[in-house]
Each structure stands twice: as structure tokens, then as C-alpha cells.
Amino acid sequence: MTLESPALPQSRHLATAIPGPRSTELHREREAHVSSGFGVTIPVFVNRAEGGILEDVDGNRLVDLASGIAVTSVGAANKHVQAQVAAQMERFTHTCFMVTEYDSFTKVAAWLNARVPGDFEKRTALFSTGAEAVENAIKIARSATGRERVLVFDDAYHGRSLLTMAMTAKENPYKLNFGPFPGGVFRAPTAGRLWNRRGDTDAAVTALRGVEALLQDHGPETFAAMVIEPIQGEGGFLVPAPGFLSGLREIADRHGIVLVIDEIQAGMGRTGKLFASEYEAVAGDLTLTAKALGGGLPLSAVTGRAELMNAVHTGGLGGTYAGNPVACAAALGVFEAFEDGTLLANALQIEAAARAVLEPLLAEVDTVVDVRGRGAMLAVEFADPETFAPRADVAAAVAAACHAQGVLVLVCGTHGNVIRLLPPLVIGADLLRDGLAVLRAAIVSATNPGTGVEPHTAVATDPDGALAAAH
């Protein structure tokens, strides 16, 4: 007989200090056995997760505004994902798609082919991680064009493998001490950081001129691909200036360069549309998905023009775990969760609720210089109000205050001065408001010491744990 666990209360609760004694004990064990190369945002060990709550081993319930870095968008215990995975586990866990086939791989590919932007015939290849998707996109572009070079952008993040580290802009912690990196990667200016706050209406034009100049300096006919995030994630949740992505599309078309849209963090409903590039009405020749695609299991995809995807010789793409059947089953569960449109609506409701709390801080707190993002992919940037010099110290202080109060937020940005919010799309409205109230108080406190956050241990929330009754 299988007993279902009782629903996890969708309310913040502090039973102990954060971290608690059991988490502290387990963290000491971790330090004795796990490489110190792995960092940790908050040293708590999770026992259960559901909706917008993480419950740790000490009985604390934390508000999850991180979603495992945009992975558990449909929730960390989504019933659709659980059912699909359980059914697949009863059948088999692995065969390797390159050895014997299974139809869940094809079903995932068909779903992506039908929904990824672009009015052209598509094909999809599945892999395990975002970095794999990026590297395979470069392989496909090089195979199709016969060219070698890759164009990337300021503030970009594309992964932790050697090639994707070369493509990533941020040095510490991602690239520090790990070189030399593969050659053939060139970095161009982008039009994201603070363009709206500075009122630079020509930001896109200026950046696009820089892109064209770089291409001309090195020979546009030598570039296989240009790779861009429709909202730059680790770089600071940077929304492109109007016209920048469409300008890149025009440049790529003019020079025969494959435009790769990296939707690994921004895609799969995170912004209120299935793909963030839809806001710009721009389709990549190749589009990359991962993170939320597998609902917590490792799965990534490259989806693109059939003639490009089929340009690779047979056997040239693959991997032992590429498109693992259990991960594919999880993706099918994710697709089911998006069917009724509730999750996309929730993302927009999350944005409205967060902006209502955070945007007034632009006038109230000097070091808050930008509140930006789309849907449930939002950020607050801290900098000197006159010089815009990054204030990583403020972001760190805000994050620490939130964590102490049981609200999990993440720091990001090329300069470490941005708090990013990635709540699951199933978070309850009251729970979200509670988390945002703690965040707001932490920001005010970090700027005006002595106005500290008042600790409290429980906040009532709606029992379904969903903004619009998503299940």
C-alpha cells in the first residue's frame, strides 16, 4: 500500500535559526566528502518541496524564489511530472536512444518542433545539460556552414564546459583558473544593462554598430554562429533594448550566420510566454532549451531549421544519456502542466505582484537603480546612483537578510550586484506577497541600518499554493 505524503503547508515557518542544527551537521558531513569546488547559496538540507515551499530537515519552511535556478518552474513536486516519471520507471530507466529507440524522445521533439518560434520545418536533438545544448548548437552551425568562429556577447552566460566557459563573460567563479579556453570565440557589445534607466534610446543602434564592426574586423564570412540569450540570465537578467534582437536577426541573415537563441533559462514559460524571444518576434535558426524543460530531471534540446539540424553526419550527435527516457517522461509531464495556459498566466501575475512591491523602491532607495525582467524572471540591481558603480555589497547583504528570514533569493550579475527572482510558476499569491515583503524590508534595511527585518515564523497562504489554481 502506498501512502501519499500530506500536502506541504504553503506558508513560511522558522522552527530554528537558518541553518538549523541538523542542516549544520549534514553540512559538516558534506565538507568531509564533497569537493569544495561546489559552492552553496544557503547551507540548508531540503527534506521536501512543494508549490513555493522548501522544507528543510529542521522543519523550517522556506519561500522558494529560486526554483533550483529556473528548473522547477512547474513546482518541485508537480503531479503531472511525478505520474509520467513513475510510469516510465516501471517500464525501464535507460536503453540509450542511439542503441534502441523509445517514443518519448520523439514526442518531446515533436512538441518542441511545433512550439519553438519560427515558421519553418524543424528538427530537434535532445541532450542532458544546457552546456551540452550550447556546444551541440555550435557543432551543428559549423557543420552546416563550414565556418569556425562564434560570436557571443557582453554579460553572456552559456555554461561551464570548456567551450561554453569561453563563451561566458563572467570570470569569477566560472572561468577563474580554468584556462586556456578554445579559440575562435569573439565577444561583441550588447544592449542590455541599464539602457532604460539611462534613457539611451539609441542603445540598440549603438550596440548593433559594434557587432557589425567586430564582424568586419574579423571577416563575417568566417563566423558560423552568433549566440544570444533573449534575456541575459547570469549577466543580470538583462532585457535587450528594443530592436537589438531583431537587428541581430538582420545581421545574421545578411552574412549567412546561424542565429542561436539560448532560451535555457528564459524559456519554457518563465517570462509569461513559452519562449522569451516571442516578445521580440524573433526566431532563432536554432533555439536552445534546458532547465525547466525536464521539470527537475536533466534534459536539454536544440531545435531548429531542418536543413541545419540534418546537416550533421549520422552519428555526429548524441550522448549516452542524451534524451534519457525518464527525463523525457518528465518533460511530457511538464508539457501537460502547460496545457491549460494557467502557468503562463501565473507568470504574468507574479510579475505584476512583484513590480507593485519593488518598483516604488526606485524612488525610495538610492542604491536601487533598476527593477527589470519579464514574467517570473525579475531582478533588482544595486549600484551607486550617480556613477552606476556596482554595489555587490548591498546585494550580498540583502540576500543574507532574506535567507535568515526563510526566503531563498539568488544573487547574479556580471558584477554580483543583482538579486534575481525565479519563483515557481505555481507559487501561491499570499506566499509570494510574504516573500516579497521580506525582500523589500531587507532592501530597506541594507540601505538604512537599524530598520531591520522583524522576524516572524508563520504567514497564512492559500491552501492550493497557486496564483490561479494551477495543479
C-alpha positions in Angstrom: 0.0 0.0 0.0 1.4 3.4 -1.0 0.7 6.3 1.4 0.7 9.8 0.0 2.6 12.4 2.0 0.3 15.1 3.4 0.4 18.4 1.5 3.2 20.7 2.5 1.8 23.8 4.1 2.3 26.8 1.8 3.5 29.2 4.5 6.9 30.4 5.7 7.8 28.9 9.1 11.0 29.3 11.1 11.4 26.5 13.6 15.1 27.2 14.1 17.7 29.6 13.0 18.8 29.3 9.4 20.7 27.0 9.0 19.3 24.7 11.8 21.3 22.2 13.8 20.5 19.2 11.6 21.4 21.1 8.4 24.6 22.3 10.1 25.5 18.7 11.0 24.9 17.5 7.4 26.9 20.4 6.0 29.9 19.3 8.1 29.5 15.8 6.5 29.3 17.4 3.1 32.6 19.2 3.7 34.2 15.9 4.7 33.2 14.2 1.5 32.3 16.7 -1.3 34.8 18.8 -3.3 35.0 22.3 -2.0 34.7 23.4 -5.6 30.9 23.2 -5.2 29.6 26.4 -3.7 26.2 26.8 -1.9 23.8 29.7 -1.7 22.3 28.7 1.7 23.6 25.7 3.7 20.2 24.0 4.4 19.4 20.5 3.5 15.9 20.1 2.0 13.6 17.3 3.1 10.5 18.1 1.0 9.5 20.6 -1.6 6.1 21.5 -3.0 4.5 24.6 -4.5 6.5 27.6 -3.4 7.9 26.0 -0.3 11.2 24.2 0.6 11.0 22.3 3.9 14.4 21.6 5.4 15.5 18.8 7.7 15.0 21.0 10.8 11.4 21.7 10.0 11.9 25.2 8.6 9.7 26.1 5.6 11.5 28.5 3.2 9.8 30.6 0.5 11.4 29.4 -2.8 12.1 32.3 -5.1 14.8 30.4 -6.9 13.2 27.2 -8.4 16.6 25.5 -8.5 17.8 28.2 -10.8 14.7 28.2 -13.0 14.4 24.4 -13.2 11.3 23.6 -11.2 9.0 26.2 -12.9 6.1 23.8 -12.6 6.9 23.1 -9.0 9.3 20.6 -7.4 6.6 18.0 -6.9 4.3 18.5 -9.9 1.8 15.7 -10.1 2.0 15.5 -13.9 5.7 15.1 -13.8 5.6 12.6 -11.0 3.0 10.5 -12.8 4.9 10.4 -16.0 8.2 9.6 -14.3 6.6 6.9 -12.1 5.1 5.2 -15.2 8.4 5.3 -17.1 10.3 3.9 -14.1 8.1 0.8 -14.1 9.0 0.2 -17.7 12.7 0.9 -17.9 15.2 3.6 -16.9 17.6 3.6 -19.8 18.5 2.0 -23.1 20.4 4.8 -24.9 18.4 6.3 -27.8 21.4 5.7 -30.2 21.2 2.0 -29.5 17.4 1.2 -29.2 14.7 3.8 -29.6 11.7 4.9 -27.4 8.8 7.1 -28.4 9.0 9.6 -25.6 12.1 11.0 -27.2 10.2 11.6 -30.4 7.2 13.0 -28.6 9.4 15.6 -26.8 11.0 16.5 -30.1 7.6 16.8 -31.8 6.2 19.1 -29.1 9.2 21.4 -29.3 9.1 21.4 -33.2 5.5 22.6 -33.0 6.1 25.4 -30.4 9.6 26.8 -30.8 9.4 30.1 -32.7 10.0 30.0 -36.4 7.7 29.4 -39.4 9.8 26.7 -41.0 10.2 23.0 -40.8 12.1 21.9 -37.7 14.0 19.1 -36.2 15.1 18.6 -32.6 18.1 16.8 -30.9 17.9 16.1 -27.1 20.8 16.1 -24.7 21.2 16.3 -20.9 22.5 19.7 -19.9 22.3 23.3 -21.1 26.0 23.4 -21.8 25.6 20.3 -24.0 22.9 22.0 -25.9 25.1 25.1 -26.5 28.1 23.0 -27.6 26.0 20.9 -29.9 24.4 24.0 -31.4 27.9 25.2 -32.3 28.7 21.8 -33.8 25.6 21.9 -35.9 26.3 25.5 -37.1 29.9 24.6 -38.0 28.8 21.5 -39.9 26.1 23.4 -41.8 28.2 26.5 -42.7 31.7 25.1 -43.0 32.8 28.0 -40.8 34.5 28.0 -37.4 34.1 31.2 -35.5 31.5 32.0 -32.8 30.1 35.4 -31.8 28.9 35.9 -28.3 28.1 39.0 -26.2 29.0 41.0 -23.1 27.3 39.7 -19.9 26.7 36.3 -21.5 26.4 33.0 -19.7 26.3 29.7 -21.6 27.7 27.0 -19.3 30.7 25.5 -17.5 32.3 23.2 -20.1 35.5 24.5 -21.8 33.8 25.9 -24.9 30.9 27.4 -23.0 33.3 28.9 -20.5 35.0 30.6 -23.4 31.6 31.9 -24.5 30.6 33.0 -20.9 31.6 36.6 -19.9 31.9 36.3 -16.2 35.4 35.4 -14.9 34.8 34.5 -11.2 33.7 31.9 -10.4 33.1 30.4 -13.8 36.4 30.8 -15.7 38.9 31.6 -12.9 42.0 29.3 -13.1 40.4 27.0 -15.8 42.1 28.3 -19.0 43.3 28.1 -21.7 39.9 28.0 -23.5 39.1 27.1 -27.0 39.8 29.8 -29.6 37.5 31.1 -32.3 35.1 32.9 -29.8 34.7 36.6 -30.2 32.7 38.9 -27.9 30.5 41.8 -29.1 28.7 44.6 -27.2 25.1 44.1 -26.2 22.2 46.5 -25.4 21.0 45.4 -22.0 22.5 46.9 -18.9 20.6 49.9 -17.6 19.6 51.1 -21.1 16.1 52.1 -19.9 17.3 53.8 -16.7 19.8 55.9 -18.6 17.2 56.8 -21.2 19.5 55.7 -24.0 17.0 55.3 -26.8 19.9 54.6 -29.3 21.3 51.7 -27.2 20.3 49.0 -29.8 21.6 51.0 -32.7 24.9 51.7 -30.9 25.4 48.0 -29.9 24.5 46.7 -33.4 27.1 49.0 -34.9 29.6 47.5 -32.6 28.5 44.0 -33.7 28.9 44.8 -37.3 32.3 46.5 -36.7 33.6 43.4 -35.0 32.4 41.1 -37.8 34.0 43.3 -40.4 37.3 43.4 -38.5 37.5 39.5 -38.4 35.6 38.6 -41.6 31.8 37.9 -41.3 32.2 35.0 -43.7 34.3 33.2 -41.1 31.5 33.1 -38.4 29.4 30.0 -38.1 27.1 31.3 -35.3 26.1 34.1 -33.1 24.6 33.1 -29.7 22.4 35.3 -27.6 20.2 34.9 -24.6 16.8 36.7 -25.2 17.1 37.8 -21.5 20.6 37.5 -20.2 20.4 35.4 -17.1 23.6 35.2 -15.1 24.6 38.6 -16.6 21.9 40.2 -14.5 18.5 39.5 -16.1 19.2 42.0 -18.7 16.3 42.7 -21.1 17.5 43.7 -24.5 16.9 47.2 -25.7 14.0 47.3 -28.3 15.3 46.4 -31.7 18.5 44.7 -30.6 17.4 41.1 -31.2 15.7 41.9 -34.5 18.9 43.8 -35.5 20.9 40.7 -34.8 18.5 38.7 -36.9 19.1 41.0 -39.8 22.9 40.9 -39.4 22.9 37.1 -39.2 20.7 36.8 -42.4 22.9 39.2 -44.3 26.1 37.4 -43.5 24.8 33.8 -43.6 25.5 33.3 -39.8 23.4 30.9 -37.8 21.5 32.8 -35.1 21.3 30.7 -31.9 18.8 31.8 -29.3 19.7 30.5 -25.9 16.4 30.1 -24.1 17.9 27.7 -21.4 16.9 30.0 -18.5 14.3 32.3 -20.0 12.3 29.7 -21.9 9.6 27.2 -21.0 7.1 29.7 -19.7 9.4 31.6 -17.3 8.6 35.0 -18.8 4.8 34.5 -19.4 5.3 33.2 -22.9 6.7 29.8 -23.7 9.8 31.5 -25.2 11.2 34.9 -24.2 12.1 35.6 -27.9 8.4 35.8 -28.6 8.4 39.2 -27.0 10.8 40.4 -29.7 9.0 38.5 -32.5 12.4 37.0 -33.4 13.0 33.3 -34.2 16.4 31.8 -34.0 17.7 29.4 -36.6 18.5 27.2 -33.6 16.8 27.6 -30.2 18.1 26.0 -27.0 16.1 24.8 -24.1 17.0 23.0 -20.9 16.4 23.8 -17.1 12.6 23.8 -16.8 12.2 21.5 -19.8 12.8 18.4 -17.7 10.8 19.5 -14.6 13.8 18.7 -12.4 15.4 16.0 -14.4 18.4 16.7 -16.7 17.2 17.3 -20.2 18.1 19.8 -22.9 17.3 20.4 -26.5 18.5 22.0 -29.7 15.5 22.8 -32.0 16.0 24.4 -35.4 15.7 24.6 -39.1 15.5 21.1 -40.6 18.3 21.8 -43.1 20.6 22.8 -40.4 19.8 20.1 -37.9 20.1 17.5 -40.7 23.4 18.8 -42.0 25.4 16.8 -39.4 26.5 13.4 -40.5 24.7 10.4 -39.0 26.3 9.5 -35.6 27.7 13.0 -35.2 25.2 14.0 -32.5 24.3 12.0 -29.4 25.5 11.0 -25.9 25.0 8.1 -23.6 22.3 9.9 -21.6 21.1 12.2 -24.3 17.3 12.3 -24.1 17.2 9.7 -21.3 13.7 8.1 -21.2 13.0 9.1 -17.6 13.9 12.7 -18.3 11.8 12.6 -21.5 8.8 11.3 -19.4 9.3 14.2 -17.0 9.2 16.7 -20.0 5.9 15.2 -21.1 4.6 15.9 -17.7 5.8 19.5 -17.9 4.0 19.8 -21.3 0.8 18.6 -19.6 1.2 21.2 -16.9 1.3 23.9 -19.5 -1.7 22.7 -21.5 -4.5 24.9 -19.9 -2.5 28.2 -20.0 -2.7 28.7 -16.3 1.1 28.7 -15.7 1.7 31.3 -18.3 -1.0 33.5 -16.7 0.6 32.9 -13.3 4.0 34.2 -14.6 2.4 37.5 -15.6 0.5 37.7 -12.3 3.8 37.1 -10.5 5.4 40.0 -12.4 2.5 42.3 -11.6 2.7 41.5 -7.9 6.5 41.8 -7.7 6.6 45.1 -9.6 4.0 46.6 -7.3 6.3 45.9 -4.3 9.7 46.5 -5.9 9.3 49.4 -8.3 8.5 52.0 -5.6 12.0 51.3 -4.2 13.4 53.1 -7.3 12.3 56.3 -5.7 12.8 55.3 -2.1 16.2 53.6 -2.0 19.2 55.4 -3.7 21.1 52.2 -4.4 18.2 50.5 -6.2 18.9 51.6 -9.8 16.8 49.2 -11.8 13.9 46.7 -11.4 13.6 44.7 -14.6 12.6 41.4 -16.2 9.6 39.7 -17.7 7.1 37.4 -16.1 8.6 35.4 -13.3 12.1 36.3 -14.3 12.8 39.5 -12.4 15.7 41.4 -10.9 16.7 44.3 -8.7 20.0 45.9 -9.4 22.1 47.8 -6.8 24.6 50.5 -7.8 25.8 53.9 -7.0 23.0 56.3 -8.1 25.4 58.8 -9.7 28.1 56.6 -11.2 26.2 53.3 -11.6 29.3 51.6 -10.0 28.0 48.2 -8.9 27.2 47.6 -5.3 27.7 43.9 -4.8 27.9 44.5 -1.0 24.3 45.6 -0.9 23.1 42.6 -3.0 25.0 40.3 -0.6 23.6 42.0 2.5 20.0 41.8 1.1 20.4 38.1 0.2 21.8 37.3 3.7 18.9 39.1 5.4 16.3 37.2 3.2 17.9 33.9 3.9 17.9 34.5 7.6 14.2 35.1 7.4 13.5 31.9 5.4 13.2 33.5 1.9 15.5 32.0 -0.7 16.8 34.5 -3.3 19.8 34.3 -5.6 22.5 36.9 -6.4 23.6 37.2 -10.0 25.0 39.8 -12.4 28.4 40.1 -14.1 29.4 42.3 -11.1 27.4 40.3 -8.4 25.2 43.3 -7.7 21.8 41.9 -8.7 19.1 40.0 -6.8 17.2 37.7 -9.1 13.8 36.3 -8.5 12.8 32.9 -10.1 9.7 31.7 -8.2 8.0 28.6 -9.3 5.0 29.4 -11.5 2.7 27.6 -9.0 3.6 29.8 -6.0 0.6 31.0 -4.0 -0.3 34.6 -4.2 -0.1 35.1 -0.4 3.1 33.2 -0.1 4.6 35.4 -2.9 3.5 38.5 -1.1 5.1 37.3 2.1 8.4 36.6 0.3 8.3 40.0 -1.4 7.6 41.8 1.9 10.7 40.2 3.4 12.8 41.1 0.4 11.5 44.7 0.5 12.3 45.0 4.2 15.8 43.6 3.6 16.5 46.1 0.8 15.4 49.0 3.0 17.4 47.6 6.0 20.6 47.2 3.9 20.4 50.8 2.9 19.3 52.2 6.2 20.9 50.1 9.0 18.7 49.9 12.1 15.5 49.3 10.2 16.0 45.6 10.4 13.5 42.9 9.3 11.2 41.8 12.0 11.3 38.1 12.4 8.1 36.1 12.3 7.6 32.5 11.9 4.3 31.8 10.0 2.2 33.5 7.4 -1.1 32.1 6.2 -1.4 31.4 2.5 -4.0 30.0 0.1 -4.1 26.2 0.6 -3.7 25.4 -3.1 -0.4 27.1 -3.3 -1.1 28.6 -6.7 -1.8 32.0 -8.1 -4.6 30.7 -10.4 -5.2 27.2 -9.1 -2.5 25.5 -11.2 -2.0 21.9 -10.1 
